[in-house]
């Protein structure tokens, strides 16, 4: 008697898993969000070289007074 119930369970499980795979298709359009963050790092490097030149100038004048 208990064997008959086991056969009825697997039959209902087959049609249920077929529904979830359909909603997975709309998740693919999320890929276009990757190209957005790529152009952001470009403007970062150009602002770093600006503060470098002004820092080297003040280091030269204090060196000559040490010789005296």
DASUL-V573374 format. One line per field, one symbol per residue. burial: b if it has 9 or more other ideal C-beta (glycine too) atoms within 8 Angstrom, else e. A space follows every 50 residues. Layout:
BEGIN
burial->???
END
This chain:
BEGIN
burial->eeeeeeeeeeeeeeeeeeeeeeeeeeeeeeeeeeeeeeeeeeeeeeeeee eeeeeeeeeeeeeeeeee
END
